[in-house]
Amino acid sequence: MHDDMHYYEPAQGHGLPHDPFNAIIAPRPIGWISTQDAEGRLNLAPYSFFNGFNYTPPIIGFSSVSRKDSLNNAEATGEFCWNLATRPLAEAMNQSCAAVAPDVDEFALSGLTPVASRVVNVPRVLESPVSFECKVTQIIQLQGADKASVSSWLVLGEVVAVHIAKSLLVDGIYDTAAAEPIMRGGGPADYFQLSREANFQMYRPR
């Protein structure tokens, strides 16, 4: 073992002031998920365990660590929306992660506007420049290597409708940096923002 490498086995603890796992898998895109329950009560919450998993059909997913309202609502209705979290919306996004009762509307709490979707019943965030309307395809309770269930659920959904601000389409190409997406870093409060200066191009080998 190299002395210049910090080694640990997670089950035995990391031996550091803060768990580095989230900081290493970083920055992570934010799953800003809007849902509603069977009675139509709205919920909006950010998830840092989020990503895309398939092209055709397009499938995205977020993981709920413990049973949270987004999971319960998606399970009950079979629908959710993903909304792009951007630098101008960072404070509102942060407000929407407050630990509040299920009947509290995080749209109102964050000063955001729910707007009707086109295909699903769940509203999206009007202020967000990009939104995906999704229908749930699978909800999977995660397991450890020992096959024991853990208290986390992966919610996968097919993207059935897409909303993109036309200002982000340059000659028909989506301008990722122009949207100012924010991403979750490590530690208790670190976030990152894309910049055009950090961009580089690299094509696949032929």
C-alpha positions in Angstrom: 0.0 0.0 0.0 1.3 3.4 -0.9 1.9 5.8 2.0 0.7 8.7 -0.1 -2.8 7.2 -0.5 -5.5 7.5 2.2 -7.2 4.1 2.4 -10.3 3.1 4.2 -13.2 0.7 4.0 -16.5 2.6 4.3 -18.1 0.0 6.7 -15.3 0.7 9.1 -15.4 4.5 8.8 -13.4 7.0 6.8 -11.3 8.4 9.5 -11.6 12.0 8.2 -13.3 15.1 9.5 -16.0 14.8 6.7 -17.0 11.9 4.6 -15.3 12.4 1.2 -17.7 10.2 -0.8 -20.0 13.0 -2.0 -17.0 15.3 -2.6 -15.3 12.7 -4.8 -18.4 12.1 -6.9 -18.6 15.7 -7.7 -19.8 18.1 -8.8 -23.1 16.3 -9.1 -26.1 17.6 -11.1 -29.1 18.5 -9.1 -32.4 16.7 -9.5 -34.8 19.5 -8.7 -38.0 17.4 -8.6 -41.6 18.6 -8.6 -44.3 16.2 -7.7 -47.9 16.2 -6.3 -49.7 13.8 -4.1 -53.0 12.0 -5.0 -54.9 15.0 -3.6 -53.0 17.5 -5.8 -50.8 19.0 -3.0 -47.5 20.2 -4.5 -44.0 19.3 -3.5 -40.6 20.6 -4.8 -37.3 19.3 -3.6 -33.6 19.0 -4.8 -31.8 15.7 -4.9 -28.0 15.5 -5.4 -28.1 11.8 -6.3 -29.5 12.4 -9.8 -28.5 11.8 -13.4 -29.5 10.6 -16.8 -29.4 6.9 -17.6 -30.6 6.3 -21.1 -30.9 8.0 -24.5 -33.8 6.2 -26.2 -36.2 6.5 -24.5 -34.6 9.2 -22.4 -34.6 8.1 -18.8 -33.5 10.1 -15.8 -33.5 9.1 -12.1 -33.1 10.4 -8.6 -32.4 8.6 -5.4 -34.3 9.4 -2.2 -32.3 8.6 0.9 -35.2 7.6 3.2 -38.9 7.9 2.3 -39.4 11.5 1.3 -42.4 13.3 -0.2 -41.0 13.2 -3.7 -40.7 9.4 -3.6 -44.1 8.9 -2.1 -45.8 11.2 -4.6 -44.0 9.7 -7.6 -45.0 6.3 -6.4 -48.6 7.3 -5.9 -49.1 9.2 -9.2 -46.5 7.7 -11.5 -45.3 11.2 -12.5 -42.7 13.8 -11.7 -40.9 16.8 -13.3 -37.3 17.7 -13.3 -36.4 21.4 -13.3 -32.9 22.8 -14.1 -31.4 24.5 -11.0 -29.4 27.5 -12.1 -27.3 30.2 -10.4 -30.1 32.8 -10.5 -32.4 30.2 -8.9 -29.9 28.9 -6.3 -31.4 30.6 -3.3 -34.9 29.5 -4.2 -33.7 25.9 -4.8 -32.0 26.0 -1.4 -35.3 27.1 0.2 -37.1 24.2 -1.4 -35.0 21.7 0.6 -36.3 22.9 3.9 -37.5 20.1 6.2 -41.2 20.8 6.3 -44.5 18.9 6.6 -45.9 17.1 3.6 -48.8 19.6 3.3 -46.4 22.6 2.9 -46.1 23.8 -0.7 -42.4 24.4 -1.4 -43.3 26.4 -4.5 -44.9 29.0 -2.3 -42.1 28.6 0.3 -39.5 29.4 -2.3 -41.4 32.1 -4.1 -41.6 30.1 -7.3 -44.4 29.6 -9.8 -46.0 26.3 -10.6 -47.0 26.1 -14.3 -49.0 23.4 -16.0 -47.2 20.7 -17.8 -48.3 19.5 -21.3 -48.3 15.7 -20.8 -48.2 15.0 -17.1 -50.4 16.4 -14.4 -47.5 17.5 -12.2 -46.6 21.2 -12.7 -43.0 22.4 -13.5 -41.1 25.4 -12.2 -42.0 28.4 -14.5 -38.7 30.2 -13.6 -36.5 27.3 -14.6 -35.2 27.5 -18.2 -35.3 23.8 -18.7 -37.8 21.2 -17.5 -38.5 17.5 -18.2 -41.9 16.0 -17.8 -41.5 12.4 -16.7 -43.5 9.2 -16.2 -42.2 6.8 -13.6 -40.8 3.6 -15.1 -39.2 1.9 -12.1 -38.8 2.5 -8.3 -36.0 0.3 -6.9 -35.1 -0.1 -3.3 -31.3 -0.2 -3.1 -29.3 -3.1 -1.6 -25.9 -3.5 -0.2 -23.4 -6.1 -1.4 -24.9 -8.4 1.2 -28.2 -8.1 -0.5 -29.7 -6.4 2.5 -32.1 -3.6 1.7 -31.1 -0.1 2.5 -33.3 2.9 3.2 -32.9 4.5 -0.2 -35.0 4.3 -3.4 -34.0 5.0 -6.9 -36.8 6.6 -8.9 -36.5 6.2 -12.7 -38.7 8.0 -15.1 -39.0 8.3 -18.9 -38.8 11.9 -20.2 -42.1 12.3 -22.1 -41.9 16.1 -22.7 -39.1 18.7 -22.7 -39.2 22.5 -22.2 -36.2 24.6 -23.2 -35.9 28.4 -23.1 -35.3 29.4 -26.8 -32.5 31.7 -25.6 -30.4 28.6 -24.7 -30.6 27.3 -28.3 -27.8 28.7 -30.5 -28.2 27.7 -34.1 -30.3 24.8 -32.7 -27.6 23.6 -30.3 -28.3 23.7 -26.6 -25.8 26.0 -24.8 -25.0 24.2 -21.6 -22.9 27.0 -20.0 -25.4 29.8 -20.9 -28.0 28.1 -18.6 -25.7 28.6 -15.6 -26.5 25.2 -14.1 -25.3 24.7 -10.5 -24.1 21.4 -9.1 -23.6 20.0 -5.7 -20.1 19.6 -4.3 -18.7 18.0 -1.1 -18.9 19.3 2.4 -22.0 20.7 4.0 -22.5 23.7 1.7 -20.3 23.5 -1.5 -21.9 24.1 -4.9 -20.2 24.7 -8.3 -21.2 26.6 -11.4 -20.2 25.9 -15.0 -18.2 28.6 -16.7 -17.4 28.9 -20.4 -13.7 29.3 -19.5 -13.7 25.8 -18.1 -15.0 24.3 -21.3 -12.9 22.1 -23.6 -13.7 19.8 -26.5 -12.5 16.3 -27.1 -13.9 13.9 -29.8 -14.2 10.2 -29.5 -11.5 8.2 -31.3 -12.6 7.0 -34.8 
